[in-house]
Amino acid sequence: MRRNRRFSFAGHLIAVAVSLGILSGCQSMVTSSAQPELPPIISKTIKDGKGQPYGRSDADSRYIKTSVKVSSNPAYGYSQINAIGVPVRDHRLYLNTLRGPEGQPIEYERLGACCYGPDHPAAKGPVDIYRIRVDGVSKEIFLFLDGYKEWTTELPMGFQQRK
């Protein structure tokens, strides 16, 4: 009987270890599949541990005050193919204009330049990826801004304009 208890205890330990291994594998699979597949970063600028530019849309900074409509294209801004056309010098101005779906401020951080957009020859310049965090929302959003294509004054779906 004592022998069976040892075997039973060892069997339970193995079962627990296998279960934890399976659960941790599922955990990492869920985490990795929840993150969008981003193109490789080819250049970036870091200051104080943050990608630059870095900021918040509730900071005391300039933003677009004229009316900006939300794009009717659900893919607008969410990939390098559908990048938002904003001159590089105006990235902060544009990002300071964004608010979350309920008007919440956002935090933005440039992850770096990733690739070239489809609308111009590669010689003009790369597309920048920004990580967006909406206050009170745990999911990160990634927006693509192309500083080398024509300026487009629209907001991606899911965002509002700062008032």
N, C-alpha and C positions, 0 to 999 in steps of 0.2 A: 504494500500500500504506500509506503514511504517513497518507493521508487516511482510509482505512478504520479505522486504529487510533484516530484522533481521534474519528471517529464512534462507534466501538465504546466508547471511554472515556466519551464524552458520554452515550451510550445507557445505559451502566452507572450513571453518576451519576444520571441521571433515574430509572432503575429503583430504585436505592437510596433516593432521595428519596421516590418514590411509596410504596415499601414502608414506610419509616419513618412517613410520613404516615398510611398505613392502620393500621399497628400502634399509633401514638399515639392514633388515633381509637378503635381497639378498646380500648385501655387505659382511656381515659376512660369509654367505654361500660360496661366491666366494673365500674369503680369506682363509677359512678353507679348502676348497677343493683344492686350489692351493698348499697348503703345503702338502708334502708327509706325510704319517702316519709313524712316527718314533717309534721304540720300546722304552720302558721306560728306562731311565738312572738309572744305579745302583750305579755308583760312578763318581765323578768328582773332578777336582782340579781348583780352582779359584785364580787368583792373579790380583790385580788392576782392578777387575770387568770383567776380561776376562778369558775364559776357557784356560787351559794350556795343551799342548803348543799352543802358539798363534804367528803368524808372517805373513810375506809377502814374496812372491817368488822373489821380486826385492830387497830384503834386501842383505846386504853384508854378506851372509851366504853360507855355503857349499851346493852344489847340485850335482846331478849325471851328470857327463860330458860325459860318454860313451853313445852311441846311445841306446835309449829306444823306442821300437815300441808301437803303439797304439793297444790295444786289439781288436780282431775281435768280441768279445762277447759284445753286447750292454749293458748287465746287469752288466758287470764287474765293481766292486767298488761301485755300487749303492744300495747294500743291504748286510745284514750280511751273507746271503747265498753265495753271490758272492764277499766277502770282498777281498781287496788287501792284499796279504801276504807281510808284511814288519815288520821286527823286531822292537819292541817298541823303542829301542835306535836309530833307523834310521827313525822314522816318520818325523822329521823335514827335514832331508836330502831328503827324497822322496817328501814331500810337497813343498819344495823349488825348486824342479825340474819342477813342474807343471806350465803351462801357459794356458791362455784361448784359445778359438778356433782361434783367430786372433793374438795370441802371447802376449795378455795382461797379466800383472802380476795378481796374485791372493792374496787374504788375506785368511788365514785359522785360525780356532779356534776350539779346541777340546771341544765338548759339554760334553763328558764323555764316560764311558764304558756302553754298553747297554746290552749285551747278549753274548751268546757263539756261536761260529761258528760251522758249521756242520762237519768240517774236523778233529775234535779232541775231546777228552773227556773234560768235563767241568772243570776238575781240572787244565788244562793247562792255561786258562785265557780267559778274555772277549775280545770282539771286540769293538774298539773305533769308535765313530761317529765324523766326522769333518764337520763343516759348512764352505763352500767355497763361497767366493764372488769374482767374476771376475770383474776387473776394467771396468767400463762403462756398465755393465750389471746389471739390478735390481734384477733378479731372483737369489735366493740362491740355491746352490747345496749342497747335503749331500753325503759325501763319507765315506765308511766303511773300516777301516784298521784293519787287524788281525795280531797282533804281535806274534802269537803263531803258525802260519802255515808256510809252506815253502815260502821263499822269491820268489816273482814273479816280474820280472822287465818289467812290461807293464804299459801303461797309459790308463785310462778310455777313452772311446769315448767322443769326445767333448773337449779334452785337447791336448795341444802340449807340447813338451819338451823345457825347457829353454835352450838357446844357450849360 
